[in-house]
Amino acid sequence: MARTPKPSGRKRPSFESRLDRTVGRRVSRQRLLVVCGAKVTERDYVQGLKSSARNPAVSVRVIEHPKAPSQVVSYAAKVLETAGEEYDETWCVLDVDDFTDIDQAVVIAARRQIEIALSNPCFELWLLLHFTDHHRHAPSYKQLVPYLDKYLPDGYSKTGLDFRRYEDGWPDAVRRAKELALEGKEPEVNPSTGMWRLALAIGAPA
């Protein structure tokens, strides 16, 4: 009489587990809303980084709202009111420039759980860090443009930003920006920029 084989103790894989190994589980995306406080430059950069990084773990929607910082944050909050659960994170890209409502913008953002990527004095500092370190105080945009011009063959322009000029340098910009100021201290430190946090949220693999 044939003996019945003893159970091995190993479970046979279910159909679902074998299917998972074959096609992989669908990875849920982190959905970001980015509201830029300027018309063109910041929008073109964020969209360029999104396209270049091709990060499957992130989806990004970019909106321009060229107003004062507190108005930009308030606008983002209004968008969220009608968006339901559409976004996991909301970011506002802001400059210090000559605005006097930065503190107000920070308060509104904290209350509404909105992240801020603030550059002091302006977004051009973040662009410059793609090429070199910069620690010298910059009162305004005008003081930074000559530095940028050295690295761009056709000079710097606020319109028609070509992300290909910055594509290879954004990880270096992240490293350099981290060295300028502690996270959240950008309103107090010139030069500094919090754009590195948003860049990592968009470009870094999960």
PAFI-210598 format. One record per residue (C-alpha): residue in three letters; z, x negated, y negated. Coordinates in pm, 1 decimal, m for minus. Each point is the difference from the previous one (the first is absolute). Layout:
<atoms>
<atom numi="ALA" pz="Z" px="X" py="Y"/>
...
</atoms>
This chain:
<atoms>
<atom numi="MET" pz="0.0" px="0.0" py="0.0"/>
<atom numi="ALA" pz="m102.3" px="m143.4" py="m333.2"/>
<atom numi="ARG" pz="280.7" px="m85.4" py="m237.5"/>
<atom numi="THR" pz="7.2" px="158.6" py="m341.2"/>
<atom numi="PRO" pz="m30.0" px="m273.1" py="m265.1"/>
<atom numi="LYS" pz="309.0" px="m44.0" py="m211.4"/>
<atom numi="PRO" pz="m37.2" px="77.3" py="m366.4"/>
<atom numi="SER" pz="m51.4" px="m313.2" py="m203.7"/>
<atom numi="GLY" pz="196.5" px="122.1" py="m298.0"/>
<atom numi="ARG" pz="m300.0" px="m50.8" py="m228.7"/>
<atom numi="LYS" pz="m133.5" px="301.7" py="m181.1"/>
<atom numi="ARG" pz="m369.7" px="53.8" py="m5.4"/>
<atom numi="PRO" pz="m136.7" px="13.5" py="m355.3"/>
<atom numi="SER" pz="m70.1" px="345.1" py="m124.8"/>
<atom numi="PHE" pz="m341.0" px="100.8" py="m124.9"/>
<atom numi="GLU" pz="129.3" px="m0.4" py="m357.9"/>
<atom numi="SER" pz="138.8" px="m352.7" py="19.8"/>
<atom numi="ARG" pz="m323.4" px="m130.9" py="152.9"/>
<atom numi="LEU" pz="m198.6" px="175.3" py="m270.3"/>
<atom numi="ASP" pz="220.5" px="m157.3" py="m267.6"/>
<atom numi="ARG" pz="m76.6" px="m344.3" py="135.0"/>
<atom numi="THR" pz="m369.2" px="77.8" py="6.7"/>
<atom numi="VAL" pz="m56.5" px="140.9" py="m345.9"/>
<atom numi="GLY" pz="325.8" px="m88.5" py="m176.2"/>
<atom numi="ARG" pz="228.2" px="227.6" py="m192.0"/>
<atom numi="ARG" pz="m116.4" px="127.6" py="m335.6"/>
<atom numi="VAL" pz="189.1" px="m185.3" py="m272.3"/>
<atom numi="SER" pz="121.2" px="220.5" py="m283.5"/>
<atom numi="ARG" pz="m95.5" px="m125.3" py="m345.0"/>
<atom numi="GLN" pz="232.2" px="m63.4" py="m290.8"/>
<atom numi="ARG" pz="m145.3" px="218.8" py="m274.2"/>
<atom numi="LEU" pz="23.1" px="m149.8" py="m347.4"/>
<atom numi="LEU" pz="m64.9" px="162.0" py="m336.2"/>
<atom numi="VAL" pz="m61.1" px="m256.6" py="m275.3"/>
<atom numi="VAL" pz="m5.7" px="112.9" py="m364.0"/>
<atom numi="CYS" pz="m133.0" px="m263.2" py="m240.6"/>
<atom numi="GLY" pz="100.9" px="m2.1" py="m364.8"/>
<atom numi="ALA" pz="m336.7" px="m136.2" py="m112.2"/>
<atom numi="LYS" pz="m360.9" px="116.0" py="23.3"/>
<atom numi="VAL" pz="m182.5" px="m259.7" py="206.3"/>
<atom numi="THR" pz="144.5" px="m340.6" py="89.6"/>
<atom numi="GLU" pz="296.3" px="102.5" py="213.0"/>
<atom numi="ARG" pz="m199.0" px="271.8" py="175.4"/>
<atom numi="ASP" pz="m282.3" px="m239.5" py="88.1"/>
<atom numi="TYR" pz="246.4" px="m257.4" py="128.8"/>
<atom numi="VAL" pz="193.2" px="241.6" py="221.1"/>
<atom numi="GLN" pz="m316.7" px="150.9" py="143.0"/>
<atom numi="GLY" pz="m141.6" px="m349.1" py="56.8"/>
<atom numi="LEU" pz="312.2" px="m112.5" py="183.6"/>
<atom numi="LYS" pz="m2.5" px="313.9" py="213.0"/>
<atom numi="SER" pz="m364.2" px="m54.1" py="99.2"/>
<atom numi="SER" pz="46.5" px="m371.4" py="63.1"/>
<atom numi="ALA" pz="319.1" px="26.4" py="203.9"/>
<atom numi="ARG" pz="m131.4" px="281.5" py="222.1"/>
<atom numi="ASN" pz="356.1" px="64.5" py="107.3"/>
<atom numi="PRO" pz="m9.7" px="278.9" py="261.7"/>
<atom numi="ALA" pz="368.9" px="73.3" py="m55.4"/>
<atom numi="VAL" pz="m48.0" px="105.5" py="m363.6"/>
<atom numi="SER" pz="m199.3" px="258.5" py="m192.7"/>
<atom numi="VAL" pz="m12.6" px="m19.3" py="m379.9"/>
<atom numi="ARG" pz="m91.3" px="247.8" py="m270.9"/>
<atom numi="VAL" pz="m38.5" px="m143.6" py="m351.7"/>
<atom numi="ILE" pz="28.6" px="202.9" py="m321.2"/>
<atom numi="GLU" pz="m34.3" px="m124.1" py="m359.2"/>
<atom numi="HIS" pz="227.3" px="139.0" py="m269.2"/>
<atom numi="PRO" pz="m28.0" px="m228.1" py="m306.7"/>
<atom numi="LYS" pz="316.1" px="93.8" py="m185.6"/>
<atom numi="ALA" pz="338.6" px="m149.4" py="m89.3"/>
<atom numi="PRO" pz="209.8" px="m104.2" py="303.3"/>
<atom numi="SER" pz="238.7" px="297.8" py="m6.9"/>
<atom numi="GLN" pz="m298.4" px="236.0" py="m21.5"/>
<atom numi="VAL" pz="m166.5" px="m170.7" py="295.5"/>
<atom numi="VAL" pz="310.8" px="39.5" py="214.0"/>
<atom numi="SER" pz="48.8" px="361.3" py="m109.2"/>
<atom numi="TYR" pz="m361.1" px="73.1" py="89.9"/>
<atom numi="ALA" pz="47.4" px="m154.3" py="345.0"/>
<atom numi="ALA" pz="306.4" px="219.5" py="48.6"/>
<atom numi="LYS" pz="m205.5" px="310.4" py="m86.5"/>
<atom numi="VAL" pz="m267.4" px="m98.6" py="251.6"/>
<atom numi="LEU" pz="269.4" px="m27.4" py="265.0"/>
<atom numi="GLU" pz="131.0" px="347.3" py="m79.3"/>
<atom numi="THR" pz="m323.9" px="155.6" py="120.7"/>
<atom numi="ALA" pz="m77.5" px="m255.7" py="272.1"/>
<atom numi="GLY" pz="263.4" px="113.3" py="245.5"/>
<atom numi="GLU" pz="27.7" px="m256.2" py="280.3"/>
<atom numi="GLU" pz="m338.7" px="m155.6" py="m75.2"/>
<atom numi="TYR" pz="136.0" px="m344.5" py="m98.4"/>
<atom numi="ASP" pz="261.6" px="m230.9" py="149.1"/>
<atom numi="GLU" pz="28.3" px="m225.4" py="m306.7"/>
<atom numi="THR" pz="m96.5" px="36.2" py="m363.9"/>
<atom numi="TRP" pz="m58.4" px="m298.0" py="m227.9"/>
<atom numi="CYS" pz="m57.8" px="m34.1" py="m373.3"/>
<atom numi="VAL" pz="m177.6" px="m311.8" py="m126.5"/>
<atom numi="LEU" pz="136.3" px="m74.1" py="m347.3"/>
<atom numi="ASP" pz="m5.0" px="m266.7" py="m271.0"/>
<atom numi="VAL" pz="276.7" px="m83.9" py="m244.7"/>
<atom numi="ASP" pz="m238.9" px="m87.4" py="m287.7"/>
<atom numi="ASP" pz="137.0" px="149.9" py="m322.5"/>
<atom numi="PHE" pz="136.3" px="314.5" py="162.0"/>
<atom numi="THR" pz="353.5" px="102.8" py="m89.3"/>
<atom numi="ASP" pz="61.1" px="248.8" py="281.9"/>
<atom numi="ILE" pz="23.5" px="m236.7" py="298.3"/>
<atom numi="ASP" pz="368.0" px="81.5" py="59.2"/>
<atom numi="GLN" pz="m79.5" px="370.8" py="m6.5"/>
<atom numi="ALA" pz="m281.4" px="m50.9" py="250.3"/>
<atom numi="VAL" pz="233.2" px="m190.4" py="233.5"/>
<atom numi="VAL" pz="260.6" px="278.2" py="m15.1"/>
<atom numi="ILE" pz="m254.5" px="274.3" py="75.5"/>
<atom numi="ALA" pz="m146.7" px="m203.2" py="286.2"/>
<atom numi="ALA" pz="340.9" px="m57.8" py="157.7"/>
<atom numi="ARG" pz="84.5" px="369.8" py="m25.0"/>
<atom numi="ARG" pz="m327.7" px="105.9" py="160.9"/>
<atom numi="GLN" pz="m7.9" px="m280.9" py="257.9"/>
<atom numi="ILE" pz="m316.3" px="m148.6" py="m146.2"/>
<atom numi="GLU" pz="m68.4" px="m372.6" py="35.5"/>
<atom numi="ILE" pz="m102.3" px="m205.4" py="m303.6"/>
<atom numi="ALA" pz="m230.2" px="m303.0" py="m2.4"/>
<atom numi="LEU" pz="76.6" px="m130.0" py="m349.6"/>
<atom numi="SER" pz="m164.6" px="m302.7" py="m161.2"/>
<atom numi="ASN" pz="156.6" px="m178.2" py="m295.1"/>
<atom numi="PRO" pz="m178.4" px="m26.1" py="m231.2"/>
<atom numi="CYS" pz="m310.6" px="137.4" py="174.8"/>
<atom numi="PHE" pz="m207.7" px="30.9" py="315.1"/>
<atom numi="GLU" pz="m201.6" px="m309.4" py="m91.2"/>
<atom numi="LEU" pz="299.9" px="m211.2" py="97.9"/>
<atom numi="TRP" pz="m32.1" px="129.2" py="356.6"/>
<atom numi="LEU" pz="m369.1" px="m89.7" py="m1.4"/>
<atom numi="LEU" pz="72.7" px="m351.1" py="m130.2"/>
<atom numi="LEU" pz="247.3" px="m61.9" py="281.5"/>
<atom numi="HIS" pz="m288.5" px="26.4" py="246.7"/>
<atom numi="PHE" pz="m112.1" px="m340.6" py="m126.7"/>
<atom numi="THR" pz="303.2" px="m187.5" py="m128.0"/>
<atom numi="ASP" pz="369.4" px="7.3" py="m83.0"/>
<atom numi="HIS" pz="93.3" px="120.1" py="m346.5"/>
<atom numi="HIS" pz="349.5" px="m24.8" py="m146.0"/>
<atom numi="ARG" pz="m68.5" px="m10.7" py="m373.5"/>
<atom numi="HIS" pz="112.9" px="298.0" py="m208.5"/>
<atom numi="ALA" pz="m297.0" px="221.6" py="m93.8"/>
<atom numi="PRO" pz="52.3" px="239.1" py="m291.9"/>
<atom numi="SER" pz="m309.3" px="204.9" py="83.9"/>
<atom numi="TYR" pz="m328.2" px="33.5" py="183.6"/>
<atom numi="LYS" pz="m175.5" px="m225.4" py="m250.8"/>
<atom numi="GLN" pz="203.9" px="m305.0" py="101.0"/>
<atom numi="LEU" pz="m89.1" px="37.0" py="369.0"/>
<atom numi="VAL" pz="m375.6" px="55.0" py="m22.7"/>
<atom numi="PRO" pz="m85.5" px="m365.3" py="m83.6"/>
<atom numi="TYR" pz="179.2" px="m110.0" py="317.3"/>
<atom numi="LEU" pz="m192.0" px="253.4" py="209.2"/>
<atom numi="ASP" pz="m329.9" px="m103.9" py="m155.5"/>
<atom numi="LYS" pz="39.7" px="m346.1" py="152.8"/>
<atom numi="TYR" pz="m27.6" px="143.2" py="350.1"/>
<atom numi="LEU" pz="m268.7" px="264.8" py="m48.7"/>
<atom numi="PRO" pz="m360.3" px="m120.5" py="m38.5"/>
<atom numi="ASP" pz="m99.4" px="280.2" py="m235.8"/>
<atom numi="GLY" pz="334.9" px="27.9" py="m174.6"/>
<atom numi="TYR" pz="249.9" px="281.7" py="29.8"/>
<atom numi="SER" pz="m78.8" px="357.6" py="m97.6"/>
<atom numi="LYS" pz="217.0" px="309.8" py="25.7"/>
<atom numi="THR" pz="m302.0" px="199.0" py="116.8"/>
<atom numi="GLY" pz="m177.0" px="m48.2" py="329.7"/>
<atom numi="LEU" pz="256.9" px="m208.3" py="185.7"/>
<atom numi="ASP" pz="m161.9" px="m170.1" py="299.4"/>
<atom numi="PHE" pz="265.0" px="m15.4" py="271.0"/>
<atom numi="ARG" pz="m194.3" px="m266.8" py="186.8"/>
<atom numi="ARG" pz="128.8" px="m248.5" py="m259.4"/>
<atom numi="TYR" pz="356.7" px="77.3" py="107.9"/>
<atom numi="GLU" pz="m44.9" px="79.8" py="366.8"/>
<atom numi="ASP" pz="112.2" px="m334.4" py="142.1"/>
<atom numi="GLY" pz="281.4" px="m55.0" py="m247.2"/>
<atom numi="TRP" pz="217.1" px="308.9" py="26.2"/>
<atom numi="PRO" pz="238.6" px="m144.4" py="263.1"/>
<atom numi="ASP" pz="56.3" px="m296.0" py="m234.4"/>
<atom numi="ALA" pz="57.4" px="241.4" py="m287.5"/>
<atom numi="VAL" pz="267.8" px="172.6" py="208.0"/>
<atom numi="ARG" pz="178.0" px="m329.2" py="60.4"/>
<atom numi="ARG" pz="m20.4" px="m107.3" py="m364.9"/>
<atom numi="ALA" pz="112.1" px="338.1" py="m132.4"/>
<atom numi="LYS" pz="308.9" px="m2.7" py="222.8"/>
<atom numi="GLU" pz="105.9" px="m325.8" py="m164.4"/>
<atom numi="LEU" pz="m13.6" px="137.8" py="m354.8"/>
<atom numi="ALA" pz="268.6" px="269.1" py="14.5"/>
<atom numi="LEU" pz="230.2" px="186.5" py="232.2"/>
<atom numi="GLU" pz="m131.1" px="336.1" py="116.6"/>
<atom numi="GLY" pz="66.1" px="263.7" py="m265.3"/>
<atom numi="LYS" pz="67.5" px="m251.7" py="m278.7"/>
<atom numi="GLU" pz="m356.9" px="1.4" py="m134.0"/>
<atom numi="PRO" pz="89.2" px="192.3" py="m319.9"/>
<atom numi="GLU" pz="234.5" px="m283.8" py="m94.0"/>
<atom numi="VAL" pz="m209.8" px="m302.6" py="98.9"/>
<atom numi="ASN" pz="m319.5" px="m118.0" py="m166.5"/>
<atom numi="PRO" pz="m213.7" px="m100.7" py="180.6"/>
<atom numi="SER" pz="53.4" px="203.4" py="315.5"/>
<atom numi="THR" pz="m172.4" px="264.4" py="209.1"/>
<atom numi="GLY" pz="99.5" px="238.2" py="276.2"/>
<atom numi="MET" pz="m358.3" px="48.3" py="116.4"/>
<atom numi="TRP" pz="73.4" px="m217.5" py="301.0"/>
<atom numi="ARG" pz="194.1" px="285.7" py="158.5"/>
<atom numi="LEU" pz="m291.0" px="242.5" py="m29.0"/>
<atom numi="ALA" pz="m245.3" px="m264.9" py="121.1"/>
<atom numi="LEU" pz="205.7" px="m48.9" py="313.4"/>
<atom numi="ALA" pz="31.3" px="376.2" py="51.6"/>
<atom numi="ILE" pz="m378.9" px="29.0" py="m3.9"/>
<atom numi="GLY" pz="m116.5" px="m325.5" py="155.9"/>
<atom numi="ALA" pz="264.3" px="m121.8" py="241.7"/>
<atom numi="PRO" pz="m35.3" px="106.5" py="364.4"/>
<atom numi="ALA" pz="267.2" px="236.5" py="127.8"/>
</atoms>
